[in-house]
Amino acid sequence: MFKESMKIFAGDLKNSFQDLLPIIIVVALFQGAIIQTMPQNLVSIVIGLSIVAVGLALFIRGLELGIFPIGEGLAVDFARKGSVFWLLLFAFTIGFATTVAEPALIAIADKAASISAGKVDAFFLRMTVAVSVGFAIALGTLRILLGHPIHYYIISGYVLVVVITFFAPVEIIGLAYDSGGVTTSTVTVPLVAALGIGLASSIKGRNPVIDGFGLIAFASLTPMIFVQMYGIFVYAFMPDAAGNIKVLEEAVMQTVEIHQSFNYWDILWDILAVVKDVAPILAVIFFFQYIIIKKPVVHLHKISIGIIMVILGLYAFIVGLEMGLFPIGETIAFQLTSMDNMLYIYLFAFLIGFSTTLAEPSLLAIAIKVEEISAGSIRQKVLRTAVAFGVAIGIALGAYRIVAGDPIHYYIIVGYIFVIILTQFAPKYIIPIAYDSGGVTTSTVTVPLVAALGLGLAENIEGRNPLIDGFGLIAFASLFPMLTVMAYGIYASYRQHTQA
C-alpha cells in the first residue's frame, strides 16, 4: 500500500516538474539572453521551484483523496434529500464563505477604499462581492436543476456587464473586470466543480459534461456587474473621488513590491493563511453534512488525509513561489517595461501567460475532472494547452492595450461578441468547459506576475495611469481562453466529422 502510494506520488511529482519546465525556460531566456544578468539568489530560486513542484503534487493528490469525493458526495446526498432550498442555501454559503476571505479580494477592496478616500468601507465591498459570488453559485446550481442551457445565462450576463460599463466611472472599470478573475480561490474551484458534476450525475436527464460545468463561470461573471454598480454608486456621491487616485497608485505599487523579497519568518503566517482560507469551506461542508443531511462523511479518515495534503500542498506552493518565481518574475517584468523595445514586452507577456497557466493548480484540477467525466475524449493536456494559448494571447493583447492607451472596454466588448458567435457554433459539450476555463486561469501563479507587468507598464509609459491603465490584464487572461477552448471544440468536432 505504501509503495503504491509513493509510486503514485512520484508520478505526480514528475508531472509537476514538467508543468514548471516552461516557466523555467521563459525566465532563463529573458534573464540570460535579453536582460543579460544572472539573478543573485539563484540557489533560493532553484529551491523555491522544487518546493513548488512538491506542493503541486501534494495538492493534486489531496484533491483526489479529499475535495473531489466530499464535494460529489454532498451533491448526491442533496439530490437524494430532494430539498431545493437547502441545496441552494449550501451553494450560496459555499460561494460567500470562500470569497469573503479571499486574499485577492481583500486587496481589491482596499484599493476601492483608497479610491473613495476611505469613505467606501472595504469590508462592506467585500461583503457585496461575496454575496455576488454566493448568488452566482446558487444561480448556477438552479440552472443545473432546471436543465437550462448555460449560454443563455452567460450571454445575458455579458450583455449586462457591457451595458453597465458605459455608465461606470473609468477609474473602476479595470478593477471591476479584474475582480471577476480573482474571486475564485484554488480550493473553491475544485470543490465547486465537484458539486456541479456530482449534482448533474445524480439528476436523471442531466449530462455531467454539459450540465455539470459552468458554476465557476457564474462566479467570475457576477462580481464584474456588482463592482461596477458599486463604483457607480460611489462616484455618484463622491464627486472628488478622482482626486484621490494618487493614493491608490501608491497602495498598488506597495502591493506589488511587497512580493519582491522573501522573509523566512513569513512561513508560519503562510500556513496559517492557507488554513484560514480552507477553514470556512470545511465549516460549511461539515455543518451541512452533519446538521442538515444528518449523515456521517463516508471514508472520513481518507478524506481528512486528502484535506491535510491540500493544505500542505498549497502552503508549499505559496512558499516556493515567494522564494523562486515571484521575485525574479516581477523583476523581469519591471525591467522589461523600462526598456524601449515593446516587442520584448509582448513576447514576455505571451510566454509568461502560456507557461504560468500550465502550472495553475485550479486549471489542472478542472482539466483532470474534464478528462475523467468525458471518459478520456477530452484530454487534460490538450485542454490545458488550449487554455494556456488563450491566456497568452490575452495577456499579450492586454499589454498592447496599455502601451496604446486604448480604453479597455472596447477590447472586452469585442471579445464578448466573439464569445457569443463561437457559442453558436461550438459543440454543446465544450461550451460550459470553455466558460469555466476563463475563471480558473487567473489564480495563485498568474495574478502576481500579470499584475506586476500591467502596473509596471502603466508606471513607465508616459501618459498612462496605473489605476485606469494598469489593471485589466487579468480580464484579458479570463476572456481569451473561452475563445480558444471553443475554437478547439469546433476544430475537434469538424475533424471527427470528416474522419467519420
C-alpha positions, 0 to 999 in steps of 0.5 A: 500500500505504501509503495503504491502510494509513493509510486503514485506520488512520484508520478505526480511529482514528475508531472509537476516538474514538467508543468514548471519546465516552461516557466523555467525556460521563459525566465532563463531566456529573458534573464540570460539572453535579453536582460543579460544578468544572472539573478543573485539568489539563484540557489533560493530560486532553484529551491523555491521551484522544487518546493513548488513542484512538491506542493503541486503534487501534494495538492493534486493528490489531496484533491483526489483523496479529499475535495473531489469525493466530499464535494460529489458526495454532498451533491448526491446526498442533496439530490437524494434529500430532494430539498431545493432550498437547502441545496441552494442555501449550501451553494450560496454559503459555499460561494460567500464563505470562500470569497469573503476571505479571499486574499485577492479580494481583500486587496481589491477592496482596499484599493476601492477604499483608497479610491473613495478616500476611505469613505467606501468601507472595504469590508462592506465591498467585500461583503457585496462581492461575496454575496455576488459570488454566493448568488452566482453559485446558487444561480448556477446550481438552479440552472443545473436543476432546471436543465437550462442551457448555460449560454443563455445565462452567460450571454445575458450576463455579458450583455449586462456587464457591457451595458453597465460599463458605459455608465461606470466611472473609468477609474473602476472599470479595470478593477471591476473586470479584474475582480471577476478573475480573482474571486475564485480561490484554488480550493473553491474551484475544485470543490465547486466543480465537484458539486456541479458534476456530482449534482448533474450525475445524480439528476436523471436527464442531466449530462455531467459534461454539459450540465455539470460545468459552468458554476465557476463561470457564474462566479467570475461573471457576477462580481464584474456587474456588482463592482461596477454598480458599486463604483457607480454608486460611489462616484455618484456621491463622491464627486472628488473621488478622482482626486484621490487616485494618487493614493491608490497608485501608491497602495498598488505599487506597495502591493506589488513590491511587497512580493519582491523579497522573501522573509523566512519568518513569513512561513508560519503566517503562510500556513496559517493563511492557507488554513484560514482560507480552507477553514470556512469551506470545511465549516460549511461542508461539515455543518451541512453534512452533519446538521442538515443531511444528518449523515456521517462523511463516508471514508472520513479518515481518507478524506481528512488525509486528502484535506491535510495534503491540500493544505500542505500542498498549497502552503508549499506552493505559496512558499516556493513561489515567494522564494523562486518565481515571484521575485525574479518574475516581477523583476523581469517584468519591471525591467522589461517595461523600462526598456524601449523595445515593446516587442520584448514586452509582448513576447514576455507577456505571451510566454509568461501567460502560456507557461504560468497557466500550465502550472495553475493548480485550479486549471489542472484540477478542472482539466483532470475532472474534464478528462475523467467525466468525458471518459478520456475524449477530452484530454487534460493536456490538450485542454490545458494547452488550449487554455494556456494559448488563450491566456497568452494571447490575452495577456499579450493583447492586454499589454498592447492595450496599455502601451496604446492607451486604448480604453479597455472596454472596447477590447472586452466588448469585442471579445464578448461578441466573439464569445457569443458567435463561437457559442453558436457554433461550438459543440454543446459539450465544450461550451460550459468547459470553455466558460469555466476555463476563463475563471480558473486561469487567473489564480495563485501563479498568474495574478502576481506576475500579470499584475506586476507587468500591467502596473509596471507598464502603466508606471513607465509609459508616459501618459498612462495611469496605473489605476485606469491603465494598469489593471485589466490584464487579468480580464484579458487572461479570463476572456481569451481562453473561452475563445480558444477552448471553443475554437478547439471544440469546433476544430475537434468536432469538424475533424471527427466529422470528416474522419467519420 
